[in-house]
Amino acid sequence: MDDLDRAILGALVVDARVPLATLARRLRVARSTLQARIERLEGSGAIAGYTVKLGEAVRRGRIRASVLLTIEPRAQAAILARLKAMPEVERAHSTSGRFDLLLEIVAEGTVALDAVLDQLGTIPGVRASESLIHLTTRIDRVL
């Protein structure tokens, strides 16, 4: 991956819907060059897909939280199976350090978030949790 590929990826992260002609002018390359580079990035897996980023009108009322879990050894597979069944759990990351899992949660308000947190606490193998409710997004480069 060279500087042009990184510039293409950076521009697409900001606005994946930008017309190719506009992006080619910004990057000072031919449209055909840009198209070939994007196809190569897609083929290599560097670009895994395109998605919709929800606007404020849709997100209004939703609460996002990060939840850190400490779990019992060898319980991760069973816990992940339970988490997959919870639609409020958008992502689960394994981590190093004091906590074993970091969850990204989205709920339709404080009552719903409280119910999700209670549900997490009842999963066998979960030893402890710590919740961080997202207040204001200061930087948002990724969906």
HUCOR-V179319 format. One line per field, one symbol per residue. ss: DSSP state (H for helix, E for strand, C for the rest). phi: phi as a letter, one per 20 degrees, with the letter a starting at -180 (. if undefined). psi: psi as a letter, one per 20 degrees, with the letter a starting at -180 (. if undefined). A space follows every 10 residues. Layout:
BEGIN
ss->???
phi->???
psi->???
END
This chain:
BEGIN
ss->CCHHHHHHHH HHHHCCCCCH HHHHHHHCCC HHHHHHHHHH HHHHCCCCCC CCCCCHHHHC CCEEEEEEEE ECCCCHHHHH HHHHCCCCEE EEEECCCCCC EEEEEEECCH HHHHHHHHHH HCCCCEEEEE EEECCCCCCC CCC
phi->.dffffffff ffffbfeffg fffffgelcf gfffgfffff fffenfdeqc bddfegfefg neddbdcedd cfgmdgffff ffffeeffee bcdfcdofde cddddccepf fffgffffff fefgoeebbc dcefeceecb edg
psi->pahgghgggg hhhgnijpqg gghgggilrq ghgggggggg hghiihoirq rpoprhhhip iqpqqppppp rqqjigghgh gghhiohiog qppqrqbhqh qpqoqpqkrh gggggggggh iippiogqqp poppfpohpn hq.
END
